Amino acid sequence: MMESSDSRPFGELPGALVEEILKRTSDLGQELLDEFEEMQAHRQKWREDLREAGLLCREADLLSFPPHIPTTCAVDGSYVVERLLTSDLVAGAAVAVEGLTPPSEKRHWPEPRHKVWIQYEPHESETGILVRALVMGMELHLAAQAPHEVVFLDGSLTTPLIYFNQAFNKSQIVPHLKTTKEFTDRAADFLEDYRTILSASRSDRAWVAVPKYTTRREIGCRLHWPVQHDDRGLLTFILEAGEYTKPVPLQEPDEPWHLNTTTLNLESLANRVMTLLGEIQVVYYRPSPGMPAVRLEVSRSITENPTRLAGVLQGVRHQCGAPGLMEPYPLYMADRMVKHLASGIAACRQVTTQHVACHYQGRLDDVFLGLHSYRTESSQ
């Protein structure tokens, strides 16, 4: 019986290379140990820094919790650009997944809870940028339409602006792509959904962005903590279960927010979006001892209302109870779903190849060579 690659992780590497990797791993382990010990030594001082700055809060201090556990869901998306010999197979999907349902929940969320885009496109280097923005727009649309009280988004609230701006710029270079037309045709709706999420004006809805990875240091910069540590990593050591940080404004970018929507006459909507981006608030919350600190990006209209903020924290805590999960349950499930897009698209290509082969009047070599995949780009 053949051994799997998981059981022999270094099976294909030269012996000398493996030895050097293992030696360097031992050195790295000591460096990390020194870093952990330094953080432990300064933990109490950093907690005092937080407390003296008025930034250390306890969930129990919020006296205005909602009378029931909030309903939740999460959205995530992924795209694939499969480079074939004669064209590109482009696919993107956004999915929405409900959280663990409170016992009192009676509402029904009708299917479908997903959006899909799949096309064959001519070879273009900008295709990935366009389909990535399209998928982001589909995620925002699902999130804006979700009937739940707390809606989780994967990544930062600033990510859609970055992806949209890149796509607006590239759309002028590749206007012939079907993906370009789909994105530009729906751009106004996508920006309106984005505005809805950023404003969060409805008292019965809260949209919460939960980045897995961030380098931002809103609190670290304010309290002059070591620059080698981002806020999430350091606050995981500092915060106890049930503690959170007082909401602070999102760290300002090096350059002003920008959306190049001139060719689509969407400047007014784009300006409203950029104004709302300047009002994003950041909260770090540690829901349980087994969870790291979670970065939450929300609208200022949520943080200024103690009841709405308490509902968000309660929704996060209720969805972070499963052992081993390092993020809210519906975000974890949505991420697992979209990661399987690449394998699903490979099967779609095989079905397409079979259909063409059955009806093509020329040589079968043309079909199998022309639809052969030699490189796949994806975002998961």
Helices and strands as residue ranges (DSSP letters): H 15-52, E 56-58, G 59-61, E 72-84, E 88-98, E 114-121, H 127-145, E 150-154, H 159-171, H 178-199, E 206-210, H 218-223, H 231-238, E 243-245, E 248-249, G 262-264, H 267-277, E 281-285, E 294-298, H 300-303, H 306-319, H 329-338, H 341-359, H 364-370, E 373-379
